[in-house]
Amino acid sequence: MNQLRPALFLDRDGVINLDKGFVARVEDIDWVPGAAAAIRNFKARGWYVIVVTNQTGIAQGLYTEEQMQAVHDHILAELAADKAQIDRIYHCPYHPDGEVAAYRRDSFDRKPNPGMLLSAMADFPIRRESSFLIGDKLADLEAAHAAGCGGFLFTGGNLADFAEWALAAFEDGAR
């Protein structure tokens, strides 16, 4: 059986890449400073690094899941070229007020619900109590807490520096 390991959960827009509203094209990706370094640092510690992202733009008809997947493939490739590996990206395309009927519903995966984090915990041997999420919205933190993890609000700056601060704070009991 695989040994349990902690996970660093990251939101996408506003944490890994700059939040420009709806990021639907590869050319719209601008990296948050320190994103690759943060991922590399946590992978070097033996942590899982997992992205959990609401993708409301799909439900709104602004882009398709295929377009989102192309953006994710680009993110994974660019990070891999920088020796930074994400273990998996989970996304939720649903929204109860969506314009696209197929995606117009509430979902347990949509943050602030914990579904994406709980799915990751089912898919990977994650030590929940040693894991935390970095997000840029209160809904991210609510999802982390609902899943039994810590959560930290990133408001900008260098993600690697913030992640190191968050790890130290988490180890000191902040959640």
Number of C-alpha atoms within 10 A of each C-alpha: 4 7 8 13 16 21 28 25 26 26 23 26 22 19 26 24 18 17 17 12 9 14 22 23 15 15 9 14 18 14 16 20 18 18 21 22 19 22 25 22 15 21 19 11 10 12 21 24 22 23 22 26 22 21 24 22 22 26 24 19 14 14 17 16 17 11 16 20 15 15 19 18 14 16 20 18 15 14 18 14 11 12 13 22 21 21 15 16 20 18 21 21 24 25 22 14 14 19 15 16 14 11 20 18 14 13 15 13 22 24 24 18 20 23 21 25 26 20 12 21 15 10 10 18 16 21 16 19 12 18 22 25 29 25 27 20 17 14 16 27 25 19 26 30 18 17 19 18 24 26 25 25 17 19 13 13 12 16 22 20 14 20 23 14 13 22 19 12 13 17 11 9 9 12 18
